[in-house]
Each structure stands twice: as C-alpha cells, then as structure tokens.
C-alpha cells in the first residue's frame, strides 16, 4: 500500500475530512499512475477522489473497535522513533 496513506480509524479526535480526502487522493494517484491527470482525465480523476473520500468517510463512521482510541501525538512519536531506528547510521 502507498506509504503516504495513513491509518485513519480509531483515533481521537476522529479523522478530518481533509485527512480522508488526502488519503483518497493518494489512492487515486497510486492506482492511476498519475500525480496530475491530463485535461482529458481530470474530471474522472476528481470524481474518483470525491467518491472514494465519500465512501471512506462512511467506512470510518461504521467501523467499531473494542480498543481504546489512539492518540495522534503519541502515535506520531512512535513513528518517528521507528524511523530513526530504521534509518540510523550503523
């Protein structure tokens, strides 16, 4: 999966519409192979992003979890620590 698409489920506060849209945009870019669509494909590209964002929002609203919500700041620090360990000079 694209590394720029982050998990959006079970966070407090919930994912924003901008985060959902960004994930949908990355998904469409990945499967279309285009960062920017041609003028001929722009309408289909934009429509796909909007539809995927819409259904993704519904999915996030419908998912349930028994785990407590994650804290964004704590998860970001964990990711930084993993990255530092992974890319540390030997």
C-alpha positions as CSV (number, residue, x, y, z in Angstrom):
1,X,0.0,0.0,0.0
2,X,1.1,3.6,-0.6
3,X,3.2,4.8,2.3
4,X,1.5,8.2,2.3
5,X,-1.8,6.8,3.2
6,X,-2.1,6.6,6.9
7,X,-4.5,4.7,9.1
8,X,-7.4,6.9,10.0
9,X,-9.5,4.6,12.1
10,X,-9.8,4.6,15.9
11,X,-8.1,8.0,16.6
12,X,-9.2,10.7,19.0
13,X,-10.1,13.1,17.6
14,X,-11.6,11.4,14.5
15,X,-10.1,11.8,11.1
16,X,-10.9,15.1,9.5
17,X,-12.4,15.5,6.0
18,X,-9.1,16.9,4.8
19,X,-7.3,13.7,6.0
20,X,-9.9,11.5,4.3
21,X,-9.6,13.5,1.1
22,X,-5.8,13.3,1.2
23,X,-5.9,9.5,1.6
24,X,-8.4,9.3,-1.3
25,X,-6.2,11.5,-3.5
26,X,-3.1,9.3,-2.8
27,X,-5.1,6.2,-3.6
28,X,-6.3,7.5,-6.9
29,X,-2.8,8.8,-7.8
30,X,-1.4,5.4,-7.0
31,X,-3.8,3.3,-9.0
32,X,-4.0,5.7,-11.9
33,X,-0.2,6.2,-12.1
34,X,-0.7,9.9,-12.4
35,X,0.2,12.6,-10.0
36,X,-1.7,15.1,-12.1
37,X,-4.2,13.9,-14.6
38,X,-4.3,15.2,-18.2
39,X,-7.1,17.6,-19.0
40,X,-8.9,14.7,-20.7
41,X,-8.9,12.7,-17.5
42,X,-9.2,15.5,-14.9
43,X,-13.0,15.1,-14.5
44,X,-12.8,11.3,-14.0
45,X,-9.8,11.7,-11.6
46,X,-11.6,14.3,-9.5
47,X,-14.8,12.3,-9.4
48,X,-12.9,9.2,-8.3
49,X,-11.2,11.2,-5.5
50,X,-14.6,12.5,-4.3
51,X,-16.3,9.2,-4.4
52,X,-13.5,7.3,-2.6
53,X,-13.4,10.1,0.0
54,X,-17.1,9.8,0.5
55,X,-17.2,6.0,0.9
56,X,-14.1,6.1,3.1
57,X,-15.9,8.6,5.4
58,X,-18.8,6.1,5.6
59,X,-16.4,3.2,6.3
60,X,-14.7,5.1,9.1
61,X,-18.1,6.0,10.7
62,X,-19.3,2.4,10.6
63,X,-16.2,0.7,11.9
64,X,-16.2,-0.3,15.6
65,X,-13.3,-1.2,17.8
66,X,-13.0,-2.6,21.3
67,X,-9.6,-1.0,21.7
68,X,-9.4,2.5,23.2
69,X,-8.8,5.3,20.7
70,X,-5.2,6.1,19.8
71,X,-3.7,9.5,20.5
72,X,-2.3,11.1,17.3
73,X,0.7,12.8,19.1
74,X,1.8,9.5,20.8
75,X,1.4,7.6,17.5
76,X,3.5,10.2,15.7
77,X,6.2,10.0,18.3
78,X,6.3,6.2,17.9
79,X,6.5,6.5,14.1
80,X,9.4,9.0,14.5
81,X,11.2,6.6,16.8
82,X,10.7,3.6,14.4
83,X,12.0,5.8,11.5
84,X,15.0,6.9,13.5
85,X,15.9,3.3,14.4
86,X,15.3,2.1,10.9
87,X,17.5,4.8,9.2
88,X,20.1,5.2,11.9
89,X,23.7,5.2,10.7
90,X,25.4,1.9,11.6
